[in-house]
Amino acid sequence: MSNNDILKKKILYRATHRGTKEMDLLLGSFIKKYVNVFSKTDLLDFENLLSIDDEILNKWYFNKNDKYLIPVTKVSKMLKSYKF
């Protein structure tokens, strides 16, 4: 198994086992759709998003609070516009 395959499996697991059902559904469905088309850089950007607390991501995604700055990357822009 390549390092890229290991990274994909790790990301898939972390995206679907967040702690809140809403984020499990959002992040899980998003990464399942794009995991095989993302470049290594995209995967690492998504992994960085996974290190952000669920509450902060939820507020950012649903435009409830712009106090928290989420890094602006291709992946974060795709996630922000993603509808599940």
MOPAC internal coordinates of N, CA, C and O (Angstrom, degrees):
PM7 1SCF
backbone

  N    0.0000 0     0.00 0     0.00 0    0    0    0
  C    1.4520 1     0.00 0     0.00 0    1    0    0
  C    1.5354 1   107.80 1     0.00 0    2    1    0
  O    1.2310 1   120.42 1   -48.58 1    3    2    1
  N    1.3195 1   116.80 1   131.42 1    3    2    1
  C    1.4627 1   121.42 1  -177.50 1    5    3    2
  C    1.5350 1   110.51 1   -78.19 1    6    5    3
  O    1.2310 1   121.05 1   -16.34 1    7    6    5
  N    1.3169 1   115.60 1   163.66 1    7    6    5
  C    1.4670 1   120.90 1   176.99 1    9    7    6
  C    1.5215 1   111.21 1   -59.95 1   10    9    7
  O    1.2310 1   120.53 1   144.09 1   11   10    9
  N    1.3340 1   116.59 1   -35.91 1   11   10    9
  C    1.4611 1   121.02 1   179.05 1   13   11   10
  C    1.5297 1   110.77 1   -65.97 1   14   13   11
  O    1.2310 1   120.19 1   140.19 1   15   14   13
  N    1.3259 1   117.25 1   -39.81 1   15   14   13
  C    1.4668 1   121.05 1   177.93 1   17   15   14
  C    1.5278 1   110.68 1   -65.24 1   18   17   15
  O    1.2310 1   120.78 1   139.75 1   19   18   17
  N    1.3186 1   116.11 1   -40.25 1   19   18   17
  C    1.4669 1   120.70 1   178.66 1   21   19   18
  C    1.5299 1   109.58 1   -63.86 1   22   21   19
  O    1.2310 1   120.59 1   136.33 1   23   22   21
  N    1.3283 1   116.49 1   -43.67 1   23   22   21
  C    1.4653 1   121.04 1   178.19 1   25   23   22
  C    1.5270 1   110.74 1   -60.46 1   26   25   23
  O    1.2310 1   120.13 1   136.20 1   27   26   25
  N    1.3232 1   117.36 1   -43.80 1   27   26   25
  C    1.4688 1   121.14 1   178.73 1   29   27   26
  C    1.5196 1   111.25 1   -60.05 1   30   29   27
  O    1.2310 1   120.19 1   134.17 1   31   30   29
  N    1.3240 1   117.24 1   -45.83 1   31   30   29
  C    1.4709 1   120.55 1  -179.87 1   33   31   30
  C    1.5281 1   111.17 1   -63.76 1   34   33   31
  O    1.2310 1   120.76 1   138.20 1   35   34   33
  N    1.3132 1   116.16 1   -41.80 1   35   34   33
  C    1.4567 1   121.05 1   178.75 1   37   35   34
  C    1.5270 1   110.62 1   -61.54 1   38   37   35
  O    1.2310 1   120.75 1   133.95 1   39   38   37
  N    1.3261 1   116.16 1   -46.05 1   39   38   37
  C    1.4633 1   121.22 1   179.87 1   41   39   38
  C    1.5220 1   111.30 1   -64.50 1   42   41   39
  O    1.2310 1   120.15 1   135.70 1   43   42   41
  N    1.3241 1   117.31 1   -44.30 1   43   42   41
  C    1.4704 1   120.66 1   178.63 1   45   43   42
  C    1.5272 1   110.85 1   -58.32 1   46   45   43
  O    1.2310 1   120.46 1   136.99 1   47   46   45
  N    1.3126 1   116.72 1   -43.01 1   47   46   45
  C    1.4654 1   120.18 1  -179.78 1   49   47   46
  C    1.5278 1   110.45 1   -65.64 1   50   49   47
  O    1.2310 1   120.78 1   130.03 1   51   50   49
  N    1.3210 1   116.11 1   -49.97 1   51   50   49
  C    1.4682 1   119.85 1  -177.81 1   53   51   50
  C    1.5274 1   112.73 1   -63.22 1   54   53   51
  O    1.2310 1   120.09 1   147.25 1   55   54   53
  N    1.3278 1   117.44 1   -32.75 1   55   54   53
  C    1.4636 1   121.00 1  -179.41 1   57   55   54
  C    1.5235 1   111.93 1   -72.86 1   58   57   55
  O    1.2310 1   120.12 1   153.82 1   59   58   57
  N    1.3202 1   117.37 1   -26.18 1   59   58   57
  C    1.4691 1   120.24 1  -176.82 1   61   59   58
  C    1.5257 1   113.25 1  -103.01 1   62   61   59
  O    1.2310 1   119.93 1   178.85 1   63   62   61
  N    1.3136 1   117.74 1    -1.15 1   63   62   61
  C    1.4645 1   122.40 1   178.94 1   65   63   62
  C    1.5266 1   109.43 1  -130.31 1   66   65   63
  O    1.2310 1   120.94 1  -117.39 1   67   66   65
  N    1.3159 1   115.80 1    62.61 1   67   66   65
  C    1.4638 1   122.37 1  -173.22 1   69   67   66
  C    1.5206 1   113.39 1   -86.76 1   70   69   67
  O    1.2310 1   120.31 1   142.94 1   71   70   69
  N    1.2969 1   117.01 1   -37.06 1   71   70   69
  C    1.4572 1   120.03 1  -174.63 1   73   71   70
  C    1.5198 1   111.84 1   122.85 1   74   73   71
  O    1.2310 1   120.59 1   153.99 1   75   74   73
  N    1.3270 1   116.47 1   -26.01 1   75   74   73
  C    1.4613 1   119.36 1   173.68 1   77   75   74
  C    1.5205 1   108.24 1  -121.71 1   78   77   75
  O    1.2310 1   121.08 1   -42.83 1   79   78   77
  N    1.2910 1   115.54 1   137.17 1   79   78   77
  C    1.4595 1   121.26 1  -175.89 1   81   79   78
  C    1.5298 1   111.94 1   -60.67 1   82   81   79
  O    1.2310 1   120.56 1   141.04 1   83   82   81
  N    1.3310 1   116.54 1   -38.96 1   83   82   81
  C    1.4616 1   120.19 1  -178.69 1   85   83   82
  C    1.5302 1   111.19 1   -60.12 1   86   85   83
  O    1.2310 1   120.94 1   133.68 1   87   86   85
  N    1.3270 1   115.80 1   -46.32 1   87   86   85
  C    1.4661 1   119.66 1  -179.43 1   89   87   86
  C    1.5222 1   111.35 1   -71.74 1   90   89   87
  O    1.2310 1   120.00 1   145.88 1   91   90   89
  N    1.3398 1   117.61 1   -34.12 1   91   90   89
  C    1.4684 1   120.30 1   173.92 1   93   91   90
  C    1.5248 1   110.17 1   -57.01 1   94   93   91
  O    1.2310 1   121.06 1   133.44 1   95   94   93
  N    1.3226 1   115.57 1   -46.56 1   95   94   93
  C    1.4697 1   120.39 1  -178.00 1   97   95   94
  C    1.5192 1   111.77 1   -68.35 1   98   97   95
  O    1.2310 1   120.39 1   132.26 1   99   98   97
  N    1.3244 1   116.87 1   -47.74 1   99   98   97
  C    1.4606 1   121.01 1  -178.18 1  101   99   98
  C    1.5277 1   111.44 1   -63.73 1  102  101   99
  O    1.2310 1   120.49 1   121.15 1  103  102  101
  N    1.3122 1   116.66 1   -58.85 1  103  102  101
  C    1.4632 1   120.70 1  -175.61 1  105  103  102
  C    1.5144 1   111.99 1   -68.47 1  106  105  103
  O    1.2310 1   120.64 1   142.25 1  107  106  105
  N    1.3310 1   116.38 1   -37.75 1  107  106  105
  C    1.4632 1   120.40 1   179.13 1  109  107  106
  C    1.5164 1   112.52 1   -63.61 1  110  109  107
  O    1.2310 1   120.38 1   132.40 1  111  110  109
  N    1.3210 1   116.88 1   -47.60 1  111  110  109
  C    1.4672 1   119.00 1  -178.89 1  113  111  110
  C    1.5287 1   110.69 1   -68.79 1  114  113  111
  O    1.2310 1   120.30 1   144.21 1  115  114  113
  N    1.3211 1   117.03 1   -35.79 1  115  114  113
  C    1.4638 1   121.14 1   178.64 1  117  115  114
  C    1.5284 1   110.63 1   -62.61 1  118  117  115
  O    1.2310 1   120.31 1   128.54 1  119  118  117
  N    1.3085 1   117.00 1   -51.46 1  119  118  117
  C    1.4658 1   118.74 1  -175.54 1  121  119  118
  C    1.5268 1   111.40 1   -71.65 1  122  121  119
  O    1.2310 1   119.50 1   147.35 1  123  122  121
  N    1.3106 1   118.55 1   -32.65 1  123  122  121
  C    1.4698 1   119.73 1   176.56 1  125  123  122
  C    1.5267 1   110.68 1   -61.88 1  126  125  123
  O    1.2310 1   120.77 1   146.81 1  127  126  125
  N    1.3169 1   116.13 1   -33.19 1  127  126  125
  C    1.4587 1   120.17 1   179.66 1  129  127  126
  C    1.5302 1   111.69 1   -73.12 1  130  129  127
  O    1.2310 1   120.16 1   143.83 1  131  130  129
  N    1.3278 1   117.31 1   -36.17 1  131  130  129
  C    1.4598 1   120.62 1  -170.50 1  133  131  130
  C    1.5294 1   116.07 1  -111.94 1  134  133  131
  O    1.2310 1   119.35 1   173.82 1  135  134  133
  N    1.3171 1   118.85 1    -6.18 1  135  134  133
  C    1.4641 1   120.52 1  -172.49 1  137  135  134
  C    1.5269 1   112.96 1   -56.50 1  138  137  135
  O    1.2310 1   119.68 1   143.80 1  139  138  137
  N    1.3005 1   118.22 1   -36.20 1  139  138  137
  C    1.4611 1   120.62 1  -176.85 1  141  139  138
  C    1.5211 1   114.43 1   -87.65 1  142  141  139
  O    1.2310 1   120.22 1   175.50 1  143  142  141
  N    1.3360 1   117.18 1    -4.50 1  143  142  141
  C    1.4627 1   119.78 1   176.50 1  145  143  142
  C    1.5268 1   112.23 1  -110.23 1  146  145  143
  O    1.2310 1   120.30 1   166.13 1  147  146  145
  N    1.3257 1   117.03 1   -13.87 1  147  146  145
  C    1.4578 1   120.72 1   178.91 1  149  147  146
  C    1.5190 1   111.16 1   -71.43 1  150  149  147
  O    1.2310 1   121.54 1   -37.14 1  151  150  149
  N    1.3167 1   114.66 1   142.86 1  151  150  149
  C    1.4745 1   120.96 1   172.85 1  153  151  150
  C    1.5335 1   108.31 1   -76.18 1  154  153  151
  O    1.2310 1   120.80 1    -8.07 1  155  154  153
  N    1.2991 1   116.07 1   171.93 1  155  154  153
  C    1.4701 1   120.57 1   177.43 1  157  155  154
  C    1.5307 1   109.95 1   -59.44 1  158  157  155
  O    1.2310 1   120.09 1   138.65 1  159  158  157
  N    1.3152 1   117.43 1   -41.35 1  159  158  157
  C    1.4695 1   121.46 1   178.06 1  161  159  158
  C    1.5205 1   110.90 1   -61.27 1  162  161  159
  O    1.2310 1   120.33 1   136.42 1  163  162  161
  N    1.3320 1   116.97 1   -43.58 1  163  162  161
  C    1.4652 1   121.34 1   178.30 1  165  163  162
  C    1.5239 1   110.52 1   -61.60 1  166  165  163
  O    1.2310 1   120.56 1   136.69 1  167  166  165
  N    1.3195 1   116.54 1   -43.31 1  167  166  165
  C    1.4671 1   120.38 1   179.25 1  169  167  166
  C    1.5224 1   110.91 1   -61.91 1  170  169  167
  O    1.2310 1   120.25 1   138.58 1  171  170  169
  N    1.3111 1   117.12 1   -41.42 1  171  170  169
  C    1.4652 1   120.83 1   178.36 1  173  171  170
  C    1.5321 1   111.11 1   -67.42 1  174  173  171
  O    1.2310 1   120.13 1   143.26 1  175  174  173
  N    1.3178 1   117.35 1   -36.74 1  175  174  173
  C    1.4681 1   120.49 1   174.97 1  177  175  174
  C    1.5217 1   110.88 1   -63.25 1  178  177  175
  O    1.2310 1   120.55 1   138.00 1  179  178  177
  N    1.3239 1   116.55 1   -42.00 1  179  178  177
  C    1.4627 1   119.88 1   178.12 1  181  179  178
  C    1.5225 1   110.25 1   -66.40 1  182  181  179
  O    1.2310 1   120.28 1   140.01 1  183  182  181
  N    1.3194 1   117.07 1   -39.99 1  183  182  181
  C    1.4659 1   120.34 1   177.88 1  185  183  182
  C    1.5342 1   109.95 1   -59.70 1  186  185  183
  O    1.2310 1   120.05 1   141.36 1  187  186  185
  N    1.3160 1   117.52 1   -38.64 1  187  186  185
  C    1.4657 1   120.76 1   176.41 1  189  187  186
  C    1.5240 1   111.53 1   -63.33 1  190  189  187
  O    1.2310 1   120.34 1   141.81 1  191  190  189
  N    1.3252 1   116.96 1   -38.19 1  191  190  189
  C    1.4709 1   120.02 1   176.36 1  193  191  190
  C    1.5274 1   111.09 1   -62.67 1  194  193  191
  O    1.2310 1   121.03 1   145.97 1  195  194  193
  N    1.3284 1   115.63 1   -34.03 1  195  194  193
  C    1.4592 1   119.58 1  -179.63 1  197  195  194
  C    1.5292 1   112.61 1   -67.46 1  198  197  195
  O    1.2310 1   120.41 1   162.14 1  199  198  197
  N    1.3066 1   116.82 1   -17.86 1  199  198  197
  C    1.4651 1   119.62 1   179.37 1  201  199  198
  C    1.5310 1   111.69 1   -82.50 1  202  201  199
  O    1.2310 1   120.29 1   172.90 1  203  202  201
  N    1.3167 1   117.06 1    -7.10 1  203  202  201
  C    1.4675 1   122.14 1   179.45 1  205  203  202
  C    1.5294 1   108.47 1   -85.74 1  206  205  203
  O    1.2310 1   121.04 1   -40.47 1  207  206  205
  N    1.3028 1   115.62 1   139.53 1  207  206  205
  C    1.4596 1   122.37 1  -178.14 1  209  207  206
  C    1.5305 1   111.84 1   -58.34 1  210  209  207
  O    1.2310 1   120.64 1   -37.07 1  211  210  209
  N    1.3288 1   116.38 1   142.93 1  211  210  209
  C    1.4670 1   122.04 1  -179.63 1  213  211  210
  C    1.5280 1   113.16 1   -54.18 1  214  213  211
  O    1.2310 1   120.68 1   137.20 1  215  214  213
  N    1.3118 1   116.31 1   -42.80 1  215  214  213
  C    1.4627 1   120.22 1  -177.55 1  217  215  214
  C    1.5324 1   111.08 1   -62.33 1  218  217  215
  O    1.2310 1   120.64 1   139.36 1  219  218  217
  N    1.3109 1   116.39 1   -40.64 1  219  218  217
  C    1.4671 1   120.57 1   179.32 1  221  219  218
  C    1.5264 1   110.42 1   -67.96 1  222  221  219
  O    1.2310 1   120.37 1   134.73 1  223  222  221
  N    1.3284 1   116.90 1   -45.27 1  223  222  221
  C    1.4738 1   120.05 1   178.18 1  225  223  222
  C    1.5206 1   111.56 1   -61.49 1  226  225  223
  O    1.2310 1   120.84 1   138.35 1  227  226  225
  N    1.3143 1   116.00 1   -41.65 1  227  226  225
  C    1.4559 1   120.58 1  -179.69 1  229  227  226
  C    1.5278 1   110.53 1   -61.23 1  230  229  227
  O    1.2310 1   120.38 1   132.27 1  231  230  229
  N    1.3160 1   116.88 1   -47.73 1  231  230  229
  C    1.4691 1   120.40 1   179.89 1  233  231  230
  C    1.5217 1   110.83 1   -63.93 1  234  233  231
  O    1.2310 1   120.20 1   139.72 1  235  234  233
  N    1.3153 1   117.22 1   -40.28 1  235  234  233
  C    1.4722 1   121.05 1   178.40 1  237  235  234
  C    1.5238 1   110.73 1   -64.06 1  238  237  235
  O    1.2310 1   120.11 1   132.01 1  239  238  237
  N    1.3328 1   117.39 1   -47.99 1  239  238  237
  C    1.4614 1   121.59 1  -176.57 1  241  239  238
  C    1.5295 1   111.55 1   -63.33 1  242  241  239
  O    1.2310 1   120.85 1   136.76 1  243  242  241
  N    1.3223 1   115.99 1   -43.24 1  243  242  241
  C    1.4625 1   120.27 1  -176.27 1  245  243  242
  C    1.5359 1   113.21 1   -93.27 1  246  245  243
  O    1.2310 1   120.41 1  -165.12 1  247  246  245
  N    1.3340 1   116.82 1    14.88 1  247  246  245
  C    1.4709 1   122.96 1   176.44 1  249  247  246
  C    1.5240 1   113.24 1    54.89 1  250  249  247
  O    1.2310 1   120.55 1  -143.79 1  251  250  249
  N    1.3159 1   116.56 1    36.21 1  251  250  249
  C    1.4591 1   119.63 1   179.93 1  253  251  250
  C    1.5216 1   112.32 1   -87.86 1  254  253  251
  O    1.2310 1   120.75 1   159.82 1  255  254  253
  N    1.3261 1   116.17 1   -20.18 1  255  254  253
  C    1.4606 1   118.87 1  -177.99 1  257  255  254
  C    1.5200 1   108.23 1  -161.78 1  258  257  255
  O    1.2310 1   120.66 1   -53.95 1  259  258  257
  N    1.3145 1   116.34 1   126.05 1  259  258  257
  C    1.4579 1   119.19 1   178.51 1  261  259  258
  C    1.5328 1   111.42 1  -101.98 1  262  261  259
  O    1.2310 1   121.04 1  -165.88 1  263  262  261
  N    1.3271 1   115.62 1    14.12 1  263  262  261
  C    1.4556 1   121.38 1   179.29 1  265  263  262
  C    1.5282 1   111.21 1   -63.56 1  266  265  263
  O    1.2310 1   120.80 1   143.62 1  267  266  265
  N    1.3058 1   116.08 1   -36.38 1  267  266  265
  C    1.4513 1   120.81 1  -177.11 1  269  267  266
  C    1.5230 1   109.82 1   -90.66 1  270  269  267
  O    1.2310 1   120.75 1   -49.47 1  271  270  269
  N    1.2978 1   116.17 1   130.53 1  271  270  269
  C    1.4517 1   120.48 1   179.87 1  273  271  270
  C    1.5210 1   109.80 1   -96.39 1  274  273  271
  O    1.2310 1   121.32 1   -62.58 1  275  274  273
  N    1.2982 1   115.08 1   117.42 1  275  274  273
  C    1.4533 1   122.02 1   175.65 1  277  275  274
  C    1.5258 1   106.44 1   -93.88 1  278  277  275
  O    1.2310 1   119.88 1   -45.84 1  279  278  277
  N    1.3287 1   117.83 1   134.16 1  279  278  277
  C    1.4751 1   119.02 1   179.75 1  281  279  278
  C    1.5290 1   111.36 1   -54.89 1  282  281  279
  O    1.2310 1   120.71 1   -45.83 1  283  282  281
  N    1.3100 1   116.24 1   134.17 1  283  282  281
  C    1.4620 1   121.14 1  -179.73 1  285  283  282
  C    1.5320 1   107.94 1   -88.66 1  286  285  283
  O    1.2310 1   121.65 1   -70.20 1  287  286  285
  N    1.3164 1   114.46 1   109.80 1  287  286  285
  C    1.4559 1   122.55 1   177.81 1  289  287  286
  C    1.5173 1   107.98 1  -135.03 1  290  289  287
  O    1.2310 1   120.89 1    -8.45 1  291  290  289
  N    1.3044 1   115.89 1   171.55 1  291  290  289
  C    1.4698 1   120.30 1   175.31 1  293  291  290
  C    1.5302 1   109.75 1   -55.83 1  294  293  291
  O    1.2310 1   120.72 1   137.54 1  295  294  293
  N    1.3238 1   116.23 1   -42.46 1  295  294  293
  C    1.4717 1   121.41 1  -176.87 1  297  295  294
  C    1.5246 1   111.04 1   -68.75 1  298  297  295
  O    1.2310 1   119.68 1   136.42 1  299  298  297
  N    1.3296 1   118.21 1   -43.58 1  299  298  297
  C    1.4695 1   119.38 1  -179.76 1  301  299  298
  C    1.5294 1   111.06 1   -66.36 1  302  301  299
  O    1.2310 1   120.16 1   144.75 1  303  302  301
  N    1.3172 1   117.30 1   -35.25 1  303  302  301
  C    1.4674 1   120.38 1   176.04 1  305  303  302
  C    1.5266 1   110.57 1   -65.34 1  306  305  303
  O    1.2310 1   120.75 1   138.33 1  307  306  305
  N    1.3340 1   116.18 1   -41.67 1  307  306  305
  C    1.4704 1   120.17 1   178.06 1  309  307  306
  C    1.5243 1   110.42 1   -63.76 1  310  309  307
  O    1.2310 1   120.31 1   136.94 1  311  310  309
  N    1.3277 1   117.01 1   -43.06 1  311  310  309
  C    1.4593 1   121.12 1  -179.74 1  313  311  310
  C    1.5223 1   110.28 1   -64.40 1  314  313  311
  O    1.2310 1   120.18 1   136.61 1  315  314  313
  N    1.3098 1   117.26 1   -43.39 1  315  314  313
  C    1.4663 1   121.14 1  -178.16 1  317  315  314
  C    1.5293 1   111.32 1   -60.59 1  318  317  315
  O    1.2310 1   120.13 1   145.44 1  319  318  317
  N    1.3188 1   117.36 1   -34.56 1  319  318  317
  C    1.4687 1   120.43 1  -179.14 1  321  319  318
  C    1.5337 1   112.71 1   -93.29 1  322  321  319
  O    1.2310 1   120.01 1   177.96 1  323  322  321
  N    1.3254 1   117.58 1    -2.04 1  323  322  321
  C    1.4667 1   122.54 1  -178.23 1  325  323  322
  C    1.5067 1   111.64 1   -72.48 1  326  325  323
  O    1.2310 1   120.85 1   -47.06 1  327  326  325
  N    1.3019 1   115.97 1   132.94 1  327  326  325
  C    1.4806 1   122.00 1   175.99 1  329  327  326
  C    1.5157 1   107.90 1  -117.14 1  330  329  327
  O    1.2310 1   120.93 1   -53.22 1  331  330  329
  N    1.3115 1   115.83 1   126.78 1  331  330  329
  C    1.4722 1   119.74 1  -179.23 1  333  331  330
  C    1.4825 1   112.84 1  -113.47 1  334  333  331
  O    1.2310 1   120.10 1   180.00 1  335  334  333

